[in-house]
Amino acid sequence: MLFGTIFSYYSKDLEGYVFCAIEPVPVDTVIPMCEFICGKLVLRGRIDTNIIIDISLSETVTKVKTTEKKKRHRIKERKIGQIIDQVAVWRKYYNGYVDYHGKLIRLSLDEAALKVGIPKKSLDDYFLQLRLGREYGFNFNHFKDCNVGVLRAFIKDKRNKETEETSK
């Protein structure tokens, strides 16, 4: 496998894929036994946006199937509340956190973005939008369920008003 491949497994209870590990997979990585359906577990590894690796693990056979996605679907625009939470987690990983062994763990911004599951470029942009929104007095509590486009429009409007005032 390639370094940085993200692995997840399908959870029937949660009806979706659950993050498992990033290559190289740590030795203490554990997948609950209840996730093995009929003695079989499907792992999915994502190398980049176009290549997905499906690994079926059973007691006797391990097979690896690589498929190339035909079309990449665009994620719907995120909500402001989601962005606040995701950027907070991203920065927490970067600033450092204490794991269950009491050891301080600090990740790079790229590693933290991988762990959050959002591209670093998007997180950088969201962080900037949140900073500017706070600077211009945006009411985050009132608009937390709105799409980030509302915040972007607010910032654009404030910047336009500033440029008009300075040009007079």
DSSP file (Angstrom, degrees, kcal/mol; ACC not computed):
  #  RESIDUE AA STRUCTURE BP1 BP2  ACC     N-H-->O    O-->H-N    N-H-->O    O-->H-N    TCO  KAPPA ALPHA  PHI   PSI    X-CA   Y-CA   Z-CA
    1    1 A M              0   0    0      0, 0.0     2,-0.3     0, 0.0     3,-0.0   0.000 360.0 360.0 360.0 159.6    0.0    0.0    0.0
    2    2 A L    >   -     0   0    0      1,-0.1     3,-1.8     2,-0.0    21,-0.2  -0.647 360.0 -98.9 -89.2 144.7    1.1    3.6   -0.4
    3    3 A F  T 3  S+     0   0    0     -2,-0.3     3,-0.1     1,-0.3    -1,-0.1  -0.380 109.7  27.6 -59.9 133.5    2.0    5.8    2.5
    4    4 A G  T 3  S+     0   0    0     19,-2.3    -1,-0.3     1,-0.3     2,-0.2   0.399  79.8 149.5  93.7  -2.2   -0.9    8.0    3.5
    5    5 A T    <   -     0   0    0     -3,-1.8    18,-3.0    17,-0.1     2,-0.5  -0.469  42.1-137.1 -64.3 132.5   -3.6    5.7    2.2
    6    6 A I  E     -AB  22  46A   0     40,-1.8    40,-2.5    16,-0.2     2,-0.4  -0.820  18.1-158.7 -95.6 127.3   -6.7    6.2    4.4
    7    7 A F  E     +AB  21  45A   0     14,-3.5    13,-3.0    -2,-0.5    14,-1.4  -0.863  16.0 167.7-108.9 140.7   -8.5    3.0    5.5
    8    8 A S  E     -AB  19  44A   0     36,-2.3    36,-3.4    -2,-0.4     2,-0.3  -0.958  20.4-142.7-141.2 160.1  -12.1    2.6    6.6
    9    9 A Y  E     -AB  18  43A   0      9,-2.1     9,-2.9    -2,-0.3     2,-0.5  -0.929  25.2-108.9-125.2 152.9  -14.4   -0.3    7.2
   10   10 A Y  E     -A   17   0A   0     32,-1.5     2,-0.6    -2,-0.3    32,-0.2  -0.673  28.1-158.6 -83.5 126.0  -18.1   -0.6    6.5
   11   11 A S  E  >> -A   16   0A   0      5,-2.9     5,-1.5    -2,-0.5     4,-1.2  -0.918   8.8-163.7-105.8 118.1  -20.2   -0.7    9.6
   12   12 A K  T  45S+     0   0    0     -2,-0.6    -1,-0.2     2,-0.2    23,-0.1   0.869  91.8  53.9 -67.4 -35.7  -23.7   -2.2    9.2
   13   13 A D  T  45S+     0   0    0      1,-0.2    -1,-0.2     2,-0.1    -2,-0.0   0.917 117.6  34.9 -64.0 -44.1  -24.9   -0.7   12.5
   14   14 A L  T  45S-     0   0    0      2,-0.2    -1,-0.2     4,-0.0    -2,-0.2   0.574 102.9-134.8 -86.6 -10.3  -23.8    2.8   11.4
   15   15 A E  T  <5S+     0   0    0     -4,-1.2     2,-0.3     1,-0.2    -3,-0.2   0.902  73.4  62.0  55.7  46.7  -24.7    2.2    7.8
   16   16 A G  E   <S-A   11   0A   0     -5,-1.5    -5,-2.9    -7,-0.1     2,-0.3  -0.978  93.4 -65.2-176.9 177.1  -21.6    3.8    6.5
   17   17 A Y  E     -A   10   0A   0     -2,-0.3     2,-0.4    -7,-0.2    -7,-0.2  -0.609  40.6-153.8 -84.1 141.1  -17.8    3.7    6.4
   18   18 A V  E     -A    9   0A   0     -9,-2.9    -9,-2.1    -2,-0.3    -2,-0.0  -0.952  25.6-108.5-116.8 130.8  -15.9    4.3    9.7
   19   19 A F  E     +A    8   0A   0     -2,-0.4   -11,-0.3   -11,-0.2     3,-0.1  -0.323  41.8 168.9 -58.0 135.7  -12.3    5.6    9.7
   20   20 A C  E     -     0   0A   0    -13,-3.0     2,-0.3     1,-0.4   -12,-0.2   0.752  49.7 -41.7-116.3 -55.1   -9.8    2.9   10.7
   21   21 A A  E     -A    7   0A   0    -14,-1.4   -14,-3.5     8,-0.1     2,-0.4  -0.981  42.2-114.0-168.6 169.1   -6.2    4.0   10.1
   22   22 A I  E     -A    6   0A   0      2,-0.3   -16,-0.2    -2,-0.3   -17,-0.1  -0.976  59.0 -71.1-117.7 134.9   -3.8    5.8    7.8
   23   23 A E  S    S+     0   0    0    -18,-3.0   -19,-2.3    -2,-0.4     2,-0.1  -0.449 122.3  54.9 -63.1 131.6   -1.0    3.8    6.1
   24   24 A P  S    S-     0   0    0      0, 0.0    -2,-0.3     0, 0.0    -1,-0.1   0.388  96.6-142.9 -74.7 134.2    1.3    2.7    7.7
   25   25 A V        -     0   0    0     -4,-0.1    -2,-0.1    -2,-0.1    -4,-0.1  -0.519  17.4-118.3 -71.1 125.1   -1.4    1.1    9.9
   26   26 A P    >   -     0   0    0      0, 0.0     3,-1.6     0, 0.0    -1,-0.1  -0.311  17.1-123.8 -62.3 147.5   -0.4    1.1   13.6
   27   27 A V  T 3  S+     0   0    0      1,-0.3    -2,-0.1     3,-0.0     0, 0.0   0.774 109.0  58.8 -64.5 -26.3    0.0   -2.3   15.1
   28   28 A D  T 3  S+     0   0    0      2,-0.1     2,-0.3     0, 0.0    -1,-0.3   0.258  73.9 130.7 -90.0  14.8   -2.6   -1.5   17.8
   29   29 A T    <   -     0   0    0     -3,-1.6     2,-0.4    -4,-0.0    -8,-0.1  -0.523  38.3-170.0 -69.0 128.4   -5.3   -0.8   15.3
   30   30 A V        -     0   0    0     -2,-0.3    -2,-0.1   -10,-0.1    -3,-0.0  -0.974  17.6-164.8-126.6 134.7   -8.4   -2.8   16.3
   31   31 A I        -     0   0    0     -2,-0.4     5,-0.1     2,-0.0   -11,-0.0  -0.980  38.1-107.5-113.4 127.3  -11.7   -3.3   14.4
   32   32 A P    >   -     0   0    0      0, 0.0     3,-1.9     0, 0.0     4,-0.2  -0.220  19.8-129.0 -56.7 140.3  -14.5   -4.6   16.6
   33   33 A M  G >  S+     0   0    0      1,-0.3     3,-1.7     2,-0.2    -2,-0.0   0.787 105.1  69.2 -60.2 -29.0  -15.4   -8.3   16.0
   34   34 A C  G 3  S+     0   0    0      1,-0.3    -1,-0.3     3,-0.0    -3,-0.0   0.671  88.0  66.6 -66.2 -14.5  -19.1   -7.4   15.6
   35   35 A E  G <  S+     0   0    0     -3,-1.9     2,-0.7   -24,-0.1    -1,-0.3   0.610  76.7  95.7 -82.5 -11.8  -18.1   -5.6   12.3
   36   36 A F    <   -     0   0    0     -3,-1.7     2,-0.6    -4,-0.2     3,-0.4  -0.714  66.1-158.1 -78.0 115.6  -17.2   -9.0   10.7
   37   37 A I  B >  S-C   40   0A   0      3,-2.6     3,-1.2    -2,-0.7    -2,-0.1  -0.871  73.1 -18.5-100.7 118.0  -20.3  -10.0    8.8
   38   38 A C  T 3  S-     0   0    0     -2,-0.6    -1,-0.2     1,-0.3     3,-0.1   0.877 129.4 -52.7  53.6  41.2  -20.4  -13.8    8.2
   39   39 A G  T 3  S+     0   0    0     -3,-0.4    20,-0.5     1,-0.2     2,-0.4   0.673 119.8 108.4  73.6  17.0  -16.7  -14.0    8.9
   40   40 A K  E <   -CD  37  58A   0     -3,-1.2    -3,-2.6    18,-0.2     2,-0.4  -0.970  44.9-172.2-131.7 142.2  -16.0  -11.3    6.3
   41   41 A L  E     - D   0  57A   0     16,-2.1    16,-3.0    -2,-0.4     2,-0.6  -0.999  13.2-148.8-132.4 134.3  -14.8   -7.6    6.7
   42   42 A V  E     - D   0  56A   0     -2,-0.4   -32,-1.5   -32,-0.2     2,-0.3  -0.917  15.0-171.3-107.1 116.3  -14.6   -5.1    3.8
   43   43 A L  E     -BD   9  55A   0     12,-3.0    12,-2.6    -2,-0.6     2,-0.5  -0.796   7.0-155.6 -99.2 146.4  -11.9   -2.5    4.2
   44   44 A R  E     -BD   8  54A   0    -36,-3.4   -36,-2.3    -2,-0.3     2,-0.5  -0.990   5.9-167.2-125.6 125.9  -11.7    0.4    1.8
   45   45 A G  E     -BD   7  53A   0      8,-3.1     8,-3.1    -2,-0.5     2,-0.6  -0.944   5.7-157.9-112.4 131.3   -8.5    2.3    1.2
   46   46 A R  E     +BD   6  52A   0    -40,-2.5   -40,-1.8    -2,-0.5     6,-0.2  -0.929  15.1 173.8-112.1 112.8   -8.5    5.6   -0.6
   47   47 A I  S    S-     0   0    0      4,-1.3     2,-0.2    -2,-0.6    -1,-0.2   0.913  71.7 -26.1 -82.0 -48.2   -5.1    6.5   -2.2
   48   48 A D  S    S-     0   0    0      3,-0.8    -1,-0.2   -43,-0.0     3,-0.2  -0.778  86.1 -70.3-147.9-165.2   -6.3    9.6   -3.9
   49   49 A T  S    S+     0   0    0     -2,-0.2     3,-0.0     1,-0.2    20,-0.0   0.695 127.4  38.2 -71.6 -16.9   -9.6   11.0   -5.2
   50   50 A N  S    S+     0   0    0      1,-0.1    19,-2.5    18,-0.1     2,-0.5   0.640 103.4  68.4-109.4 -16.3   -9.8    8.5   -8.1
   51   51 A I  E     + E   0  68A   0     17,-0.2    -4,-1.3    -3,-0.2    -3,-0.8  -0.916  52.5 179.9-115.3 127.2   -8.5    5.2   -6.8
   52   52 A I  E     -DE  46  67A   0     15,-2.3    15,-2.5    -2,-0.5     2,-0.5  -0.975  12.5-155.2-121.5 136.4  -10.3    3.1   -4.2
   53   53 A I  E     -DE  45  66A   0     -8,-3.1    -8,-3.1    -2,-0.4     2,-0.5  -0.958   5.3-161.6-112.4 123.2   -8.9   -0.3   -2.9
   54   54 A D  E     -DE  44  65A   0     11,-3.0    11,-2.7    -2,-0.5     2,-0.5  -0.917   6.7-170.8-103.5 127.2  -11.4   -2.8   -1.6
   55   55 A I  E     -DE  43  64A   0    -12,-2.6   -12,-3.0    -2,-0.5     2,-0.6  -0.974   7.1-159.5-119.8 119.4   -9.9   -5.5    0.7
   56   56 A S  E     -DE  42  63A   0      7,-1.8     7,-1.3    -2,-0.5     2,-0.5  -0.884  10.8-164.7 -99.6 119.7  -12.1   -8.4    1.7
   57   57 A L  E     +DE  41  62A   0    -16,-3.0   -16,-2.1    -2,-0.6     2,-0.3  -0.895  19.3 152.8-106.4 129.1  -10.8  -10.2    4.8
   58   58 A S  E     -D   40   0A   0      3,-1.2   -18,-0.2    -2,-0.5   -19,-0.1  -0.822  58.8 -90.6-138.4-177.9  -12.0  -13.6    5.8
   59   59 A E  S    S+     0   0    0    -20,-0.5     3,-0.1    -2,-0.3   -19,-0.1   0.818 120.9  18.5 -66.5 -29.2  -10.6  -16.5    7.6
   60   60 A T  S    S+     0   0    0      1,-0.2     2,-0.4    -3,-0.0    -1,-0.1   0.772 119.5  46.0-112.9 -34.6   -9.2  -18.1    4.5
   61   61 A V        -     0   0    0      2,-0.0    -3,-1.2     0, 0.0     2,-0.5  -0.917  46.8-172.5-123.9 138.5   -8.9  -15.6    1.6
   62   62 A T  E     +E   57   0A   0     -2,-0.4     2,-0.4    -5,-0.2    -5,-0.2  -0.986  17.3 176.1-123.4 120.2   -7.6  -12.1    1.3
   63   63 A K  E     -E   56   0A   0     -7,-1.3    -7,-1.8    -2,-0.5     2,-0.5  -0.960  17.1-153.4-125.9 145.1   -8.3  -10.4   -2.0
   64   64 A V  E     -E   55   0A   0     -2,-0.4     2,-0.5    -9,-0.2    -9,-0.2  -0.967  10.7-174.2-118.8 127.8   -7.5   -6.9   -3.1
   65   65 A K  E     -E   54   0A   0    -11,-2.7   -11,-3.0    -2,-0.5     2,-0.5  -0.984   6.8-160.7-124.7 123.0   -9.5   -5.2   -5.8
   66   66 A T  E     -E   53   0A   0     -2,-0.5     2,-0.4   -13,-0.2   -13,-0.2  -0.892  12.8-179.6-104.6 129.1   -8.6   -1.8   -7.1
   67   67 A T  E     -E   52   0A   0    -15,-2.5   -15,-2.3    -2,-0.5     2,-0.5  -0.950  21.5-137.2-126.2 148.9  -11.2    0.2   -8.9
   68   68 A E  E     -E   51   0A   0     -2,-0.4   -17,-0.2   -17,-0.2     2,-0.1  -0.909  26.2-121.9-105.5 129.5  -11.0    3.6  -10.6
   69   69 A K        -     0   0    0    -19,-2.5     3,-0.1    -2,-0.5   -20,-0.0  -0.425  12.0-151.3 -69.3 140.4  -14.0    5.9  -10.0
   70   70 A K  S    S+     0   0    0      1,-0.3     2,-0.4    -2,-0.1    -1,-0.1   0.922  77.4  11.0 -75.9 -46.6  -15.7    7.1  -13.1
   71   71 A K        -     0   0    0    -21,-0.0     2,-0.6     2,-0.0    -1,-0.3  -0.996  68.5-133.4-140.2 138.6  -16.9   10.4  -11.8
   72   72 A R        -     0   0    0     -2,-0.4     2,-0.3    -3,-0.1   -22,-0.1  -0.813  23.8-141.3 -93.4 123.2  -16.2   12.4   -8.6
   73   73 A H        -     0   0    0     -2,-0.6     2,-0.3     1,-0.0    -2,-0.0  -0.661  16.6-122.5 -86.0 138.1  -19.3   13.8   -6.9
   74   74 A R        -     0   0    0     -2,-0.3     2,-0.2     1,-0.1     3,-0.1  -0.603  24.2-121.8 -79.7 135.3  -19.1   17.2   -5.4
   75   75 A I        -     0   0    0     -2,-0.3     3,-0.1     1,-0.1    -1,-0.1  -0.547  33.8-105.4 -74.1 139.6  -19.9   17.5   -1.7
   76   76 A K        -     0   0    0     -2,-0.2    -1,-0.1     1,-0.1     2,-0.0  -0.247  50.5 -80.2 -60.9 155.1  -22.7   19.8   -0.9
   77   77 A E        -     0   0    0      1,-0.1    -1,-0.1    -3,-0.1     2,-0.1  -0.342  54.8-119.0 -59.4 134.3  -21.8   23.1    0.6
   78   78 A R        -     0   0    0     -3,-0.1    70,-2.0     1,-0.1    71,-0.2  -0.347  21.5-110.7 -78.2 156.7  -21.1   22.7    4.3
   79   79 A K  B  >  -F  147   0B   0     68,-0.2     4,-2.2     1,-0.1    68,-0.2  -0.528  23.7-119.6 -82.2 152.2  -23.0   24.4    7.1
   80   80 A I  H  > S+     0   0    0     66,-2.5     4,-2.3    63,-0.4    65,-0.2   0.887 114.0  53.8 -61.5 -41.0  -21.3   27.1    9.1
   81   81 A G  H  > S+     0   0    0     63,-2.7     4,-1.9    65,-0.2    -1,-0.2   0.896 108.9  48.9 -61.1 -41.3  -21.8   25.1   12.4
   82   82 A Q  H  > S+     0   0    0     62,-0.4     4,-2.9     1,-0.2     5,-0.2   0.914 110.2  51.5 -63.1 -43.1  -20.1   22.1   10.8
   83   83 A I  H  X S+     0   0    0     -4,-2.2     4,-2.8     1,-0.2     5,-0.3   0.910 107.4  51.9 -62.4 -42.9  -17.2   24.2    9.6
   84   84 A I  H  X S+     0   0    0     -4,-2.3     4,-1.9     1,-0.2    -1,-0.2   0.933 113.4  45.0 -59.2 -46.0  -16.6   25.7   13.0
   85   85 A D  H  X S+     0   0    0     -4,-1.9     4,-2.1     2,-0.2    -2,-0.2   0.926 115.0  46.6 -64.1 -46.0  -16.5   22.2   14.6
   86   86 A Q  H  X S+     0   0    0     -4,-2.9     4,-2.4     1,-0.2    -2,-0.2   0.882 112.9  48.2 -68.1 -38.9  -14.2   20.7   11.9
   87   87 A V  H  X S+     0   0    0     -4,-2.8     4,-2.6    -5,-0.2    -1,-0.2   0.881 110.2  53.5 -67.6 -36.7  -11.8   23.7   11.9
   88   88 A A  H  X S+     0   0    0     -4,-1.9     4,-1.9    -5,-0.3    -2,-0.2   0.916 111.1  45.2 -63.5 -42.8  -11.7   23.5   15.7
   89   89 A V  H  X S+     0   0    0     -4,-2.1     4,-2.3     2,-0.2    -2,-0.2   0.916 112.1  52.5 -66.0 -43.1  -10.8   19.7   15.6
   90   90 A W  H  X S+     0   0    0     -4,-2.4     4,-1.7     1,-0.2    -2,-0.2   0.925 112.5  44.1 -57.7 -47.6   -8.2   20.4   12.8
   91   91 A R  H  X S+     0   0    0     -4,-2.6     4,-3.2     2,-0.2     5,-0.2   0.828 109.4  57.7 -69.6 -30.9   -6.5   23.1   14.9
   92   92 A K  H  X S+     0   0    0     -4,-1.9     4,-1.8     2,-0.2    -2,-0.2   0.926 107.4  47.3 -63.5 -44.6   -6.7   20.9   18.0
   93   93 A Y  H  < S+     0   0    0     -4,-2.3    14,-2.1     2,-0.2    -2,-0.2   0.888 115.7  46.3 -62.2 -38.4   -4.7   18.2   16.3
   94   94 A Y  H  < S+     0   0    0     -4,-1.7    -2,-0.2    12,-0.2    -1,-0.2   0.921 114.0  45.7 -71.0 -44.8   -2.2   20.8   15.1
   95   95 A N  H  < S-     0   0    0     -4,-3.2    -1,-0.2     1,-0.2    -2,-0.2   0.749 121.7-102.7 -71.9 -23.6   -1.8   22.5   18.4
   96   96 A G     <  -     0   0    0     -4,-1.8     2,-0.3    -5,-0.2    10,-0.2  -0.004  33.9-152.4 113.5 143.8   -1.5   19.2   20.2
   97   97 A Y  E     -G  105   0C   0      8,-2.2     8,-3.4    -4,-0.2     2,-0.6  -0.957  24.1-111.8-142.7 160.1   -3.6   16.9   22.3
   98   98 A V  E     -G  104   0C   0     -2,-0.3     6,-0.2     6,-0.2    -2,-0.0  -0.843  32.1-146.5 -97.8 123.8   -2.9   14.4   25.0
   99   99 A D    >   -     0   0    0      4,-2.7     3,-2.0    -2,-0.6    -1,-0.0  -0.152  37.3 -87.2 -80.1-177.9   -3.6   10.8   24.1
  100  100 A Y  T 3  S+     0   0    0      1,-0.3    -1,-0.1     2,-0.1    -2,-0.0   0.601 127.6  58.6 -70.8  -9.5   -4.9    8.1   26.4
  101  101 A H  T 3  S-     0   0    0      2,-0.2    -1,-0.3     0, 0.0     3,-0.1   0.444 119.3-108.9 -91.4  -2.3   -1.3    7.2   27.4
  102  102 A G  S <  S+     0   0    0     -3,-2.0     2,-0.4     1,-0.3    -2,-0.1   0.593  74.8 138.2  85.3  12.0   -0.7   10.8   28.6
  103  103 A K        -     0   0    0      1,-0.0    -4,-2.7     2,-0.0     2,-0.5  -0.753  56.6-121.7 -94.8 135.9    1.6   11.5   25.7
  104  104 A L  E     -G   98   0C   0     -2,-0.4     2,-0.5    -6,-0.2    -6,-0.2  -0.642  28.7-163.8 -77.2 124.6    1.3   14.9   23.9
  105  105 A I  E     -G   97   0C   0     -8,-3.4    -8,-2.2    -2,-0.5     2,-0.4  -0.947   9.3-178.6-112.9 126.1    0.6   14.4   20.2
  106  106 A R        -     0   0    0     -2,-0.5     2,-0.3   -10,-0.2   -12,-0.2  -0.994   6.7-166.8-124.7 129.7    1.1   17.2   17.6
  107  107 A L        -     0   0    0    -14,-2.1     2,-0.1    -2,-0.4   -11,-0.0  -0.773  24.9-109.3-110.8 156.4    0.4   16.7   14.0
  108  108 A S     >  -     0   0    0     -2,-0.3     4,-2.7     1,-0.1     5,-0.2  -0.343  38.8-104.4 -72.3 166.7    1.3   18.8   11.0
  109  109 A L  H  > S+     0   0    0      1,-0.2     4,-2.1     2,-0.2     5,-0.1   0.879 123.0  50.5 -61.3 -37.4   -1.5   20.7    9.3
  110  110 A D  H  > S+     0   0    0      2,-0.2     4,-2.1     1,-0.2    -1,-0.2   0.931 112.0  45.9 -66.3 -46.0   -1.6   18.2    6.5
  111  111 A E  H  > S+     0   0    0      1,-0.2     4,-2.1     2,-0.2    -2,-0.2   0.904 112.8  50.8 -63.3 -40.9   -1.7   15.2    8.8
  112  112 A A  H  X S+     0   0    0     -4,-2.7     4,-2.2     1,-0.2    -1,-0.2   0.891 108.4  52.3 -64.2 -39.2   -4.4   16.8   10.9
  113  113 A A  H  X>S+     0   0    0     -4,-2.1     4,-2.2     1,-0.2     5,-1.4   0.899 108.3  51.2 -63.7 -40.4   -6.4   17.5    7.7
  114  114 A L  H  <5S+     0   0    0     -4,-2.1    -1,-0.2     1,-0.2    -2,-0.2   0.910 110.2  49.5 -60.8 -41.4   -6.2   13.9    6.7
  115  115 A K  H  <5S+     0   0    0     -4,-2.1    -2,-0.2     1,-0.2    -1,-0.2   0.868 112.5  46.5 -67.4 -36.7   -7.4   12.9   10.2
  116  116 A V  H  <5S-     0   0    0     -4,-2.2    -1,-0.2     2,-0.2    -2,-0.2   0.815 108.7-128.1 -74.0 -30.9  -10.4   15.3    9.9
  117  117 A G  T  <5S+     0   0    0     -4,-2.2    -3,-0.2     1,-0.3    -4,-0.1   0.669  72.0 106.8  92.1  18.2  -11.1   14.1    6.4
  118  118 A I  S   <S-     0   0    0     -5,-1.4    -1,-0.3   -32,-0.1    -2,-0.2  -0.981  78.7 -98.4-127.1 140.0  -11.2   17.4    4.6
  119  119 A P     >  -     0   0    0      0, 0.0     4,-2.1     0, 0.0     3,-0.4  -0.253  28.0-125.7 -57.9 143.5   -8.5   18.8    2.3
  120  120 A K  H  > S+     0   0    0      1,-0.2     4,-2.9     2,-0.2     5,-0.2   0.865 109.7  58.8 -58.4 -38.6   -6.1   21.2    3.9
  121  121 A K  H  > S+     0   0    0      1,-0.2     4,-2.0     2,-0.2    -1,-0.2   0.902 107.6  46.0 -60.1 -41.6   -6.8   23.8    1.3
  122  122 A S  H  > S+     0   0    0     -3,-0.4     4,-2.8     2,-0.2    -1,-0.2   0.916 112.5  50.0 -66.6 -43.5  -10.5   23.8    2.2
  123  123 A L  H  X S+     0   0    0     -4,-2.1     4,-2.6     2,-0.2    -2,-0.2   0.894 109.3  51.8 -64.0 -39.6   -9.7   24.0    5.9
  124  124 A D  H  X S+     0   0    0     -4,-2.9     4,-2.1     2,-0.2    -1,-0.2   0.929 111.9  47.1 -59.0 -45.3   -7.3   26.9    5.4
  125  125 A D  H  X S+     0   0    0     -4,-2.0     4,-2.6    -5,-0.2    -2,-0.2   0.921 112.4  48.7 -63.6 -45.0  -10.0   28.7    3.5
  126  126 A Y  H  X S+     0   0    0     -4,-2.8     4,-2.7     1,-0.2     5,-0.2   0.904 109.8  52.7 -61.4 -41.2  -12.7   28.0    6.2
  127  127 A F  H  X S+     0   0    0     -4,-2.6     4,-2.3     1,-0.2    -1,-0.2   0.915 110.6  47.4 -60.7 -43.3  -10.3   29.2    8.9
  128  128 A L  H  X S+     0   0    0     -4,-2.1     4,-2.8     2,-0.2     5,-0.2   0.921 111.5  50.3 -63.2 -44.8   -9.8   32.5    7.0
  129  129 A Q  H  X S+     0   0    0     -4,-2.6     4,-2.6     1,-0.2    -2,-0.2   0.906 111.2  48.8 -61.4 -41.7  -13.5   32.9    6.5
  130  130 A L  H  X S+     0   0    0     -4,-2.7     4,-2.2     2,-0.2    -1,-0.2   0.908 112.0  49.0 -65.0 -41.6  -14.2   32.3   10.2
  131  131 A R  H  X S+     0   0    0     -4,-2.3     4,-2.3    -5,-0.2    -2,-0.2   0.937 114.3  44.6 -62.2 -47.0  -11.4   34.8   11.2
  132  132 A L  H  X S+     0   0    0     -4,-2.8     4,-2.4     1,-0.2    -2,-0.2   0.889 111.0  54.4 -66.4 -38.7  -12.8   37.5    8.8
  133  133 A G  H  X>S+     0   0    0     -4,-2.6     5,-3.2    -5,-0.2     4,-0.5   0.909 110.5  46.1 -60.5 -42.5  -16.3   36.8    9.9
  134  134 A R  H ><5S+     0   0    0     -4,-2.2     3,-0.8     3,-0.2    -1,-0.2   0.906 111.6  52.4 -65.5 -41.0  -15.4   37.4   13.5
  135  135 A E  H 3<5S+     0   0    0     -4,-2.3    -2,-0.2     1,-0.2    -1,-0.2   0.876 112.9  44.2 -62.3 -38.6  -13.4   40.5   12.6
  136  136 A Y  H 3<5S-     0   0    0     -4,-2.4    -1,-0.2    -5,-0.1    -2,-0.2   0.448 119.8-106.8 -89.2  -0.2  -16.4   42.0   10.8
  137  137 A G  T <<5 +     0   0    0     -3,-0.8    -3,-0.2    -4,-0.5     2,-0.1   0.826  50.3 177.8  84.3  32.7  -18.9   41.0   13.5
  138  138 A F      < -     0   0    0     -5,-3.2     2,-1.2    -6,-0.1    -1,-0.2  -0.463  32.7-125.3 -68.9 139.0  -20.8   38.1   11.8
  139  139 A N     >  +     0   0    0      1,-0.2     4,-1.5    -2,-0.1    -1,-0.1  -0.707  32.9 176.1 -88.8  91.4  -23.4   36.5   14.1
  140  140 A F  T  4 S+     0   0    0     -2,-1.2     4,-0.4     1,-0.2    -1,-0.2   0.868  74.9  55.6 -66.5 -37.9  -22.3   32.9   14.0
  141  141 A N  T >4 S+     0   0    0      1,-0.2     3,-0.6     2,-0.2    -1,-0.2   0.892 109.0  46.7 -63.3 -39.7  -25.0   31.6   16.4
  142  142 A H  T 34 S+     0   0    0      1,-0.2     3,-0.3     2,-0.1    -1,-0.2   0.856 121.9  35.1 -70.5 -35.1  -27.8   33.0   14.4
  143  143 A F  T >< S+     0   0    0     -4,-1.5     3,-1.9     1,-0.2   -63,-0.4   0.138  78.3 116.3-107.5  18.7  -26.5   31.6   11.0
  144  144 A K  T <  S+     0   0    0     -3,-0.6   -63,-2.7    -4,-0.4   -62,-0.4   0.766  79.5  48.8 -63.2 -25.1  -25.0   28.3   12.2
  145  145 A D  T 3  S+     0   0    0     -3,-0.3    -1,-0.3    -4,-0.2     2,-0.2   0.372  95.4  95.1 -94.6   4.7  -27.4   26.2   10.2
  146  146 A C  S <  S-     0   0    0     -3,-1.9   -66,-2.5     1,-0.1   -65,-0.2  -0.570  85.1 -95.7 -92.0 158.5  -26.9   28.2    7.0
  147  147 A N  B >>  -F   79   0B   0    -68,-0.2     3,-1.8    -2,-0.2     4,-0.6  -0.297  35.8-108.6 -67.8 157.8  -24.5   27.3    4.2
  148  148 A V  H 3> S+     0   0    0    -70,-2.0     4,-2.4     1,-0.3     3,-0.2   0.692 111.9  78.3 -63.7 -17.8  -21.0   28.9    4.2
  149  149 A G  H 3> S+     0   0    0      1,-0.2     4,-2.5     2,-0.2    -1,-0.3   0.815  87.1  58.8 -59.5 -30.5  -22.1   31.0    1.2
  150  150 A V  H <> S+     0   0    0     -3,-1.8     4,-2.1     2,-0.2    -1,-0.2   0.925 107.9  45.1 -64.4 -44.2  -23.9   33.2    3.7
  151  151 A L  H  X S+     0   0    0     -4,-0.6     4,-2.4     2,-0.2    -2,-0.2   0.916 112.7  50.9 -64.5 -43.8  -20.7   34.0    5.5
  152  152 A R  H  X S+     0   0    0     -4,-2.4     4,-2.5     1,-0.2    -2,-0.2   0.908 111.0  48.4 -61.3 -42.2  -18.8   34.5    2.2
  153  153 A A  H  X S+     0   0    0     -4,-2.5     4,-2.5     2,-0.2    -1,-0.2   0.893 110.5  51.8 -65.2 -40.2  -21.4   36.9    1.0
  154  154 A F  H  X S+     0   0    0     -4,-2.1     4,-2.3     2,-0.2    -2,-0.2   0.927 112.1  45.6 -60.9 -46.3  -21.3   38.8    4.3
  155  155 A I  H  X S+     0   0    0     -4,-2.4     4,-2.5     2,-0.2    -2,-0.2   0.906 112.7  50.5 -65.4 -42.0  -17.5   39.2    4.1
  156  156 A K  H  X S+     0   0    0     -4,-2.5     4,-2.4    -5,-0.2    -1,-0.2   0.914 110.7  49.5 -62.2 -42.8  -17.7   40.2    0.5
  157  157 A D  H  X S+     0   0    0     -4,-2.5     4,-2.2     2,-0.2    -2,-0.2   0.918 111.7  48.2 -62.3 -45.3  -20.3   42.9    1.3
  158  158 A K  H  X S+     0   0    0     -4,-2.3     4,-2.2     1,-0.2    -2,-0.2   0.903 111.8  49.7 -63.2 -41.6  -18.2   44.2    4.2
  159  159 A R  H  X S+     0   0    0     -4,-2.5     4,-2.5     2,-0.2    -1,-0.2   0.908 109.7  51.1 -64.5 -41.1  -15.1   44.4    2.1
  160  160 A N  H  X S+     0   0    0     -4,-2.4     4,-2.0     1,-0.2    -1,-0.2   0.908 110.1  49.4 -62.2 -41.6  -16.9   46.2   -0.7
  161  161 A K  H  X S+     0   0    0     -4,-2.2     4,-2.1     1,-0.2    -1,-0.2   0.892 110.4  51.4 -64.5 -39.4  -18.2   48.8    1.8
  162  162 A E  H  X S+     0   0    0     -4,-2.2     4,-2.2     1,-0.2    -2,-0.2   0.923 110.1  48.0 -63.2 -44.4  -14.7   49.3    3.2
  163  163 A T  H  X S+     0   0    0     -4,-2.5     4,-1.6     1,-0.2    -1,-0.2   0.869 110.7  52.0 -66.5 -35.5  -13.2   49.9   -0.3
  164  164 A E  H  X S+     0   0    0     -4,-2.0     4,-0.7    -5,-0.2    -1,-0.2   0.905 110.6  48.0 -64.0 -41.3  -16.0   52.3   -1.1
  165  165 A E  H  < S+     0   0    0     -4,-2.1     3,-0.4     1,-0.2    -2,-0.2   0.878 112.6  47.8 -68.2 -38.5  -15.3   54.3    2.1
  166  166 A T  H  < S+     0   0    0     -4,-2.2    -1,-0.2     1,-0.2    -2,-0.2   0.787 108.0  55.5 -74.9 -25.6  -11.6   54.4    1.5
  167  167 A S  H  <        0   0    0     -4,-1.6    -1,-0.2     1,-0.2    -2,-0.2   0.663 360.0 360.0 -80.4 -14.6  -12.0   55.5   -2.1
  168  168 A K     <        0   0    0     -4,-0.7    -1,-0.2    -3,-0.4    -2,-0.1   0.483 360.0 360.0 -77.0 360.0  -14.1   58.6   -1.1
